[in-house]
Structures are given as C-alpha cells and as structure tokens.
C-alpha cells in the first residue's frame, strides 16, 4: 500500500471509529530512523530502524489509542473488531497481539 492510499484508508477507519462512538487519538504515524531505533532500544519495537525498518518510517503505519475522560482506555468495540475492519475492508495487515494499537 502506498502512503497516499494508507492515509486515505486510515482516515476512513478513524471516521468509522468516531461514527461508532469511539474516541480515537492518533500517535506515531511517521518516525525517523533514530526515533525508531530509540523505541527498539527501549523494547517497544522489534524493528531497529536500520536493518529492520518499521512501516512507521515510511508513513504507512499509525498507532491508534482511545480515550475516555482524558484517560487511555481500550476501544469500546475492542481492538479485534477494529482490526477486522482494517484487514477486511481496508486491506490492512492483521493485528499484532503485543501491539494492538498498531495499524499498518
């Protein structure tokens, strides 16, 4: 999926989330090599940013979290629900169980 197509699909997904009563926030869409490497060193990614690149480095992944009263919460409909829509309707990649907020 090219970056423009990813942007179109992720914004459609976000709009669907909002329309269905969720309160999504977007984090980490585009990362530099150094930022990716920092997250790898902190154990927050399996991609080191150099030998193994993250889709975030190409602007083709987004982390989506959900809030309620300014607190991070799980989505009302669950991450599996939103990843099924992402995968089935938007041709996105499947859920990563240890990083459920990641949409690629």
C-alpha positions as CSV (number, residue, x, y, z in Angstrom):
1,X,0.0,0.0,0.0
2,X,1.4,3.4,-0.9
3,X,1.5,6.3,1.5
4,X,-1.4,8.3,0.0
5,X,-3.6,5.1,-0.1
6,X,-2.7,4.4,3.6
7,X,-3.6,8.0,4.5
8,X,-7.0,7.7,2.8
9,X,-7.7,4.3,4.4
10,X,-6.6,5.2,8.0
11,X,-8.7,8.4,7.9
12,X,-11.7,6.4,6.8
13,X,-11.1,4.0,9.7
14,X,-10.8,6.9,12.2
15,X,-14.0,8.4,10.8
16,X,-15.8,5.0,11.3
17,X,-14.5,4.8,14.8
18,X,-15.8,8.2,15.7
19,X,-19.2,7.5,13.9
20,X,-19.5,4.3,16.1
21,X,-18.9,6.2,19.3
22,X,-15.2,5.7,19.9
23,X,-12.8,8.5,20.8
24,X,-9.6,7.6,18.9
25,X,-6.3,9.5,19.0
26,X,-3.5,9.0,16.6
27,X,0.1,8.6,17.6
28,X,3.3,7.8,15.8
29,X,2.5,8.0,12.1
30,X,5.9,9.0,10.8
31,X,9.2,8.2,12.6
32,X,12.8,9.0,11.8
33,X,15.4,6.2,11.7
34,X,16.8,7.5,15.0
35,X,13.4,7.6,16.7
36,X,12.6,4.1,15.6
37,X,16.0,2.9,16.9
38,X,15.3,4.6,20.3
39,X,12.0,2.7,20.6
40,X,13.8,-0.5,19.6
41,X,16.4,0.0,22.4
42,X,13.6,0.7,24.9
43,X,12.0,-2.7,23.9
44,X,8.9,-1.0,22.4
45,X,9.5,-2.2,18.9
46,X,11.1,-5.2,17.2
47,X,12.3,-3.0,14.3
48,X,15.7,-1.4,14.9
49,X,15.1,1.3,12.2
50,X,18.2,0.4,10.2
51,X,18.4,-3.3,9.4
52,X,14.7,-3.9,10.1
53,X,12.6,-0.9,9.2
54,X,9.2,-0.1,10.6
55,X,6.2,0.9,8.3
56,X,6.1,4.0,10.5
57,X,9.4,5.1,8.9
58,X,7.6,5.2,5.6
59,X,4.5,6.8,6.9
60,X,2.5,3.7,6.3
61,X,1.5,2.8,9.9
62,X,-0.3,4.6,12.7
63,X,-0.8,3.8,16.3
64,X,-4.4,4.4,17.4
65,X,-5.3,4.7,21.0
66,X,-8.6,5.5,22.7
67,X,-9.6,8.0,25.4
68,X,-12.4,8.5,27.8
69,X,-12.3,11.5,30.2
70,X,-8.7,12.1,29.3
71,X,-7.6,8.5,30.2
72,X,-6.4,5.9,27.8
73,X,-8.9,3.1,27.6
74,X,-9.5,0.0,25.4
75,X,-11.8,0.7,22.5
76,X,-15.5,0.1,23.3
77,X,-15.8,-2.4,20.5
78,X,-12.4,-4.0,21.1
79,X,-9.2,-4.0,19.1
80,X,-10.1,-7.2,17.4
81,X,-13.2,-5.6,16.0
82,X,-11.3,-2.6,14.6
83,X,-8.5,-4.7,13.2
84,X,-11.1,-7.0,11.4
85,X,-12.5,-3.9,9.7
86,X,-9.0,-2.7,8.9
87,X,-8.0,-6.0,7.5
88,X,-11.2,-7.0,5.7
89,X,-12.4,-3.6,4.3
90,X,-9.1,-1.6,4.0
91,X,-6.7,-4.4,3.1
92,X,-4.6,-3.6,6.2
93,X,-2.3,-6.1,7.9
94,X,-3.6,-8.3,10.8
95,X,-3.4,-7.3,14.4
96,X,-0.1,-7.7,16.3
97,X,-1.2,-9.0,19.7
98,X,1.6,-7.4,21.7
99,X,0.9,-4.0,19.9
100,X,-2.8,-3.9,19.4
101,X,-2.9,-0.1,18.7
102,X,-0.7,-0.5,15.6
103,X,-2.5,-0.3,12.3
104,X,-0.4,-1.0,9.2
